[in-house]
Amino acid sequence: MGYDLMLSAMRYASPTTVAEAVDLLGSDPAARVYAGATDLIPQIRAGRPEPTVMVDLKRIDRLCAIGSNGSTYTVGAAAPTADICGHDGLAADFPGLVEASGLIGSDQIQSRSSWGGNLANASPAADTPPSLIVNDARAVIAGPGGERTVAAADVATGPGQTSLGPGEIIVEFELDQPPARTADAYLRLIPRTEMDIAVVGAAARITLDGDGNVAAAAIALGAVAPTVVRVPDAEAALIGNLPSGEVLGAVEAAAAAATNPIDDKRGTVAYRRQVAGVLARRAVSIAAERAAQQGDQS
């Protein structure tokens, strides 16, 4: 079947409210939502089941808004990553998460891609989920039973699989403003210089006390297991210590040990484990440097 013929059999819907979108999904189990279609269209071309209705979420104001009440940011699940990268408040409070957002595709894709799509697509190699997780992001989910809020870490359950129920969509994300002397960082390794899938991704968030020791730490790895992996042993090694020397060595070793990668054309198991350790160490160092600079400026 040609691609043009395939599209002609589908129906397009563009709801303007969350309730309307939920009703559309509830009335047709084969309907699919999208914000930018940067994943949906390639999946259809690759032979995935064709949706009977393509539900465009970009006309729902709530899903595209970015706001703050002074203590919590609310970011619509369909807000373009270009808008996220251009938001001064998010860039100042979550530099690593914004950096990860800026790695999703080309400039053109940035005008359509979103956190909601990046998370709900449930790719183990997606760039923003590790950073969303270390920053304790929460996903507000709407469905036939109303709205519920879950940790972003609990959305993806496996490659291409999520905890979303029938008729449910991610509406927005909530992020609490970080405490003082806190910063994050995200790094990834890709085979090419841009627009490629991560071989490994590493996110870290560090909070320093007044003496420069680590008071709180979160580390998450992508592309090394079916879902994003937290590294509690590395986090524990940091607490109460300066983020340097042997402590960073312990972070590197713990991150490598926490992985459960696969062999494929982009990297072997051994290579991914080594890279995971190196990137985790570097991400922790960058996050700690940023946190220390906040203290220097206060």
C-alpha positions in Angstrom: 0.0 0.0 0.0 1.4 3.4 -1.0 1.9 6.0 1.7 -0.6 8.5 0.1 -3.3 5.8 0.0 -2.6 4.9 3.6 -3.1 8.5 4.7 -6.3 8.8 2.7 -7.9 6.1 4.9 -7.2 8.1 8.1 -9.3 10.8 9.7 -7.8 13.9 11.2 -9.1 15.6 14.4 -7.8 18.7 16.1 -9.6 19.1 19.5 -9.3 22.4 21.4 -9.9 21.0 24.9 -8.5 18.1 26.9 -12.0 16.7 27.4 -12.6 16.6 23.6 -9.3 14.8 23.1 -10.2 12.2 25.7 -13.6 11.7 24.2 -12.1 11.1 20.7 -9.7 8.5 22.1 -12.5 6.8 24.1 -14.7 6.5 21.1 -12.1 4.8 18.9 -9.5 2.5 20.4 -7.4 2.7 17.2 -7.1 6.5 17.4 -3.6 7.9 18.1 -2.7 11.3 19.6 0.3 13.3 18.4 1.9 16.7 19.1 4.5 16.9 16.4 4.2 13.5 14.7 8.0 13.4 14.5 7.8 9.8 15.9 4.3 8.8 14.7 4.9 9.3 11.0 8.2 7.3 10.8 6.5 4.5 12.8 3.7 4.3 10.4 6.1 4.3 7.4 8.0 1.5 9.1 4.9 -0.7 9.3 3.3 0.0 12.7 -0.5 -0.4 12.8 -2.2 2.6 11.1 -4.5 4.7 13.4 -8.0 5.3 12.2 -7.9 8.8 13.6 -4.9 11.1 14.1 -5.7 13.4 17.0 -3.6 16.6 16.8 -3.0 18.1 20.3 -1.4 21.3 19.2 -4.6 23.3 19.3 -5.2 22.7 23.0 -3.9 25.8 24.8 -3.2 24.0 28.1 -1.0 21.4 26.4 1.2 24.1 24.7 1.5 26.6 27.6 4.5 27.2 29.8 4.0 28.9 33.2 5.1 29.3 36.8 3.5 30.3 40.0 6.8 31.2 41.6 7.4 27.8 43.1 6.3 25.3 40.4 6.7 25.3 36.7 3.9 23.9 34.5 5.0 22.9 31.0 2.4 21.6 28.5 3.0 18.1 27.2 2.8 19.5 23.6 4.8 22.7 24.2 7.4 22.9 21.4 10.9 22.2 22.6 12.0 25.4 20.8 9.8 27.4 23.3 11.2 25.4 26.2 14.8 26.2 25.1 13.9 29.9 24.8 12.3 30.1 28.2 14.7 32.1 30.5 13.3 30.7 33.7 13.6 27.1 32.7 17.1 27.7 31.3 18.2 29.2 34.5 16.7 26.6 36.9 17.1 23.5 34.8 20.0 24.0 32.4 20.5 20.3 31.9 16.9 19.6 31.1 16.9 22.4 28.6 20.1 21.2 27.0 18.5 17.7 26.6 15.4 19.3 25.1 17.6 21.1 22.6 19.0 17.8 21.4 15.7 16.5 20.0 16.2 16.6 16.2 16.8 19.5 13.9 15.7 23.2 14.3 12.6 22.3 12.2 11.8 19.4 14.5 12.2 21.6 17.5 9.2 23.6 16.5 7.1 20.4 16.8 8.8 18.1 19.3 7.7 18.0 22.9 8.4 16.5 26.3 5.1 14.6 26.2 5.9 13.0 22.9 9.5 12.2 23.9 8.4 10.5 27.1 5.2 8.8 25.8 7.1 7.3 22.8 9.0 5.3 25.5 12.2 5.0 23.6 15.0 3.9 25.9 17.3 6.3 24.1 15.1 9.4 24.4 17.0 12.5 25.6 14.6 14.3 28.0 13.4 11.4 30.3 16.7 11.1 32.2 16.6 14.8 32.9 12.9 14.9 33.8 13.5 12.0 36.2 16.5 13.5 38.1 14.5 16.7 38.5 11.5 14.8 40.0 9.2 15.9 37.2 5.5 14.9 37.5 3.2 14.1 34.6 -0.4 15.2 34.8 -2.4 12.6 32.9 -6.1 13.0 31.7 -8.4 10.1 30.8 -12.0 8.9 31.0 -11.7 8.7 34.8 -10.4 12.3 35.2 -6.9 13.5 35.9 -4.1 11.9 37.9 -0.5 12.9 38.6 2.4 10.4 38.5 6.2 10.7 38.6 7.6 11.0 35.1 9.8 8.0 36.0 6.6 5.8 36.1 5.3 6.6 32.6 7.6 4.4 30.4 7.5 0.7 31.4 9.5 -0.7 28.5 10.5 0.0 24.9 7.4 1.5 23.3 5.3 0.7 26.4 3.8 3.1 29.0 1.6 3.0 32.0 -1.0 5.2 30.3 -4.5 3.5 30.2 -7.0 3.5 27.4 -8.0 7.0 26.4 -5.3 8.6 28.6 -3.0 11.4 27.5 -0.2 13.4 29.2 -1.5 16.9 29.6 1.4 18.7 31.3 4.5 18.4 33.5 5.1 19.9 36.9 8.6 20.8 38.1 9.3 22.3 41.5 11.8 25.2 41.5 15.1 23.7 42.7 16.5 24.6 46.1 19.5 26.9 46.5 22.9 25.7 45.2 21.2 23.1 43.0 21.9 22.4 39.3 21.6 19.7 36.7 23.4 18.6 33.6 22.8 16.2 30.7 25.4 14.6 28.3 25.0 12.0 25.6 27.2 10.1 23.2 26.1 9.8 19.6 27.9 8.3 16.5 27.4 11.5 14.5 27.7 15.2 15.4 24.0 15.9 15.4 20.5 14.4 14.9 21.3 10.9 16.0 20.1 8.5 18.7 22.0 8.4 21.9 24.3 5.4 22.5 24.2 6.5 26.1 22.7 9.5 27.9 23.4 10.6 31.4 21.6 13.2 33.6 22.7 14.4 37.0 21.3 16.9 39.5 23.4 18.0 42.5 22.7 20.1 45.5 25.7 21.4 47.5 25.9 22.5 51.1 27.7 25.5 52.4 31.0 23.7 52.5 30.7 22.5 48.9 29.9 18.9 49.9 27.0 17.1 48.1 23.8 17.4 50.1 21.5 15.7 47.5 22.2 13.9 44.3 20.2 12.2 41.5 21.7 10.3 38.5 19.8 8.7 35.6 21.0 6.9 32.5 19.3 6.4 29.2 19.9 3.9 26.3 21.5 1.4 28.6 18.3 -0.6 29.7 14.7 -1.0 28.6 13.8 2.1 30.6 15.8 4.9 32.3 18.0 3.7 35.1 18.6 5.5 38.3 22.0 4.9 40.0 21.4 4.9 43.8 24.9 3.6 44.6 26.5 6.5 42.8 24.1 8.9 44.5 25.0 7.5 47.9 28.7 7.7 47.2 28.3 11.5 46.6 26.3 12.4 49.7 28.4 14.2 52.3 31.5 14.3 50.1 33.2 16.8 47.8 32.3 15.8 44.2 35.9 15.1 43.1 38.7 12.6 43.0 37.9 9.1 44.4 34.3 10.0 44.9 33.8 10.6 41.2 35.6 7.4 40.5 33.0 5.6 42.7 30.3 7.4 40.7 31.8 6.1 37.4 32.1 2.5 38.6 28.6 2.5 40.1 27.1 3.9 36.9 28.8 1.3 34.7 27.6 -1.5 37.0 24.0 -0.3 37.0 23.6 -0.7 33.2 21.9 -3.5 31.4 22.6 -2.6 27.7 22.3 -4.6 24.5 24.7 -5.2 21.6 23.7 -3.4 18.4 25.2 -1.6 15.5 25.7 1.6 17.6 27.7 -0.1 20.4 28.6 -3.2 22.3 27.6 -4.0 25.9 31.1 -3.4 27.2 31.4 -0.1 25.3 28.0 1.2 26.6 28.9 0.3 30.1 32.2 2.2 29.9 30.6 5.2 28.3 27.8 5.2 30.9 30.4 5.5 33.7 32.3 8.3 32.0 29.3 10.3 31.1 27.8 10.0 34.6 31.1 11.2 36.1 31.2 14.2 33.7 27.5 15.1 34.2 28.0 15.1 38.0 31.0 17.3 37.6 29.2 19.8 35.4 26.1 19.9 37.6 28.3 20.4 40.7 30.2 23.2 39.1 27.0 24.9 38.2 25.7 24.5 41.7 28.9 26.0 43.1 28.6 29.0 40.8 25.1 29.7 42.2 26.7 29.9 45.6 29.5 32.2 44.3 26.9 34.6 42.9 24.7 34.8 46.0 
